[in-house]
Structures are given as C-alpha cells and as structure tokens.
C-alpha cells in the first residue's frame, strides 16, 4: 500500500498543499488530476525526497518512504532528467544500475524496454538526436527499466502520439497485473477515465474528490440526459424547471436533471422544436466531474 498522509507544503505565504492524502493499493492505477498549479508535482516530489513537506508523510507498506525505498520506485519527473549526449541503450542500462540491477540484467532490461516502447532502432542514438516524443519514451523506459515496486509518473503521456500512448498504457497495465501500484498525473482525462481504477482531483492544494470513476459519477448532483434534436433552437431547455444545461452544440444537448423530475417533460419540450433523433440517460464524463469538483472547491483554501 502506498499512502500519502496529510501532506502540507508552503513556499512563503503560498500554501501549495493543505492536507493532501490518498492511498494506492497494490495493482491499482491511480489518476492524479488537477489544474496547473494545483500541487500535483509538489506531491510527487515530496514522495521522491526532492521536496520536504511541512507536515505529513508518504508511506510504503506502512513504513515511511526513505532513500532505500526510493531505489525501488520508478519515477518520471515533469521535466526530463536525461543525459542528452548519452546513447539510449546505455542510458537505460545506467538507470537500471542506479536502482541496484547487475550489469547483465540491466543491459537486457534496457533492450527489452527500448523494444516495448518503440525505441529498438534508436538504441544507439544519442538522446539529443531524438524527437521530443521519443525523448519522452526514453524517460518512461528509464522509470520502468529497473522493475520497480512502485511507479510515480508526472504527465507520462504528454507529447506521445496515439501509438506511443497505446504502448505506454499496455506497459502500465502490465505493471498493475504484477501488483505494482501506479500513480500518474495527467491533463488527458479521457485516458485517466479509461485506464484508472481510482482518481483523485486536486484543487488549490486540497483533494476535493476521490474514489473510483463509478463512485465519483454516483456522487454527482443529478442524472444526465442527452437529447439530440437537429432542428432545435439554441437555449430551448434553459427555462425548464429542475433542469440544468451541461452542454449544447448544434442540436446535441446534455442536461442535468434533478432527482424525481419526469424525463418525459424534457422529451415533450424537445419535440416542440422538431424531431428528436436521440434521447437517453448518460453518465457524466470525468471531464465534467473534474470541472464540477474544481469549481465547487472553496476559494478560501487558495493561498
């Protein structure tokens, strides 16, 4: 079990973290979401000993994470921490050795991860000669090459093309299958929703929502209807009682409907505007849940 327990951090008068806490079980993938400046990177840097918390601690299997434990963590920082003049294969083997692997296994693991992340043909190239996307793949391989017990990744999918995203996603799922807890931050909430077992939403230094995506959806303020009426005039649903317009675009309208409200009243109102080609209940997306949670976060927690 990886535990972030009551982390506080301030830089002068700027309160960056205010009691951040969540747990990641073995084999669980945890999506850490938040706007720019919410405190995600600071939380990860504290776990890796790159920043010191004012209060709280990070624990692995019940013990506070120390330097020895960090050797078993695969970490990917937000900024690349690669040696630009070093060849890809040599660099991956070097990082594996830093985490305690012997020379032979480190070289084999470097070749395996270069192949898995689409870098097999670039192993003898210097990092500085690679595209930004391929440099991102090298950084990811460096986090994975030592067969870590824990993975902490800051924006791992940033800059990857769809093939790279799929390769990394499968690699992370493989890590979860062998019992590794995986924490990654991302602004790509569709990926978080697709991949993660649990999600934490950080706003102004505080966790404002956490749980499985299903739990977050169940905790929403109301049910949602999607109504497609191609000829509908803009704003047709704005005046309906017990209804809030979530989105509206070219006749495709998503409504949040209060509990107990008769959905047939919505359908009747839509039909007055013309034919209705789609009318069904839907679950809110993680993007919508994120917006709602961040907007509802108390302003007084901000620095």
Beta strands, then each sheet from edge to edge (+ up, - down):
strand 1: 2-11
strand 2: 14-24
strand 3: 29-34
strand 4: 55-60
strand 5: 63-64
strand 6: 73-76
strand 7: 150-154
strand 8: 181-185
strand 9: 198-203
strand 10: 206-211
strand 11: 223-228
strand 12: 243-249
strand 13: 252-257
strand 14: 278-282
sheet 1: 2+ 1- 4+ 5-
sheet 2: 6+ 7+ 8+ 3+ 9+ 10-
sheet 3: 12+ 13- 11+ 14-
end
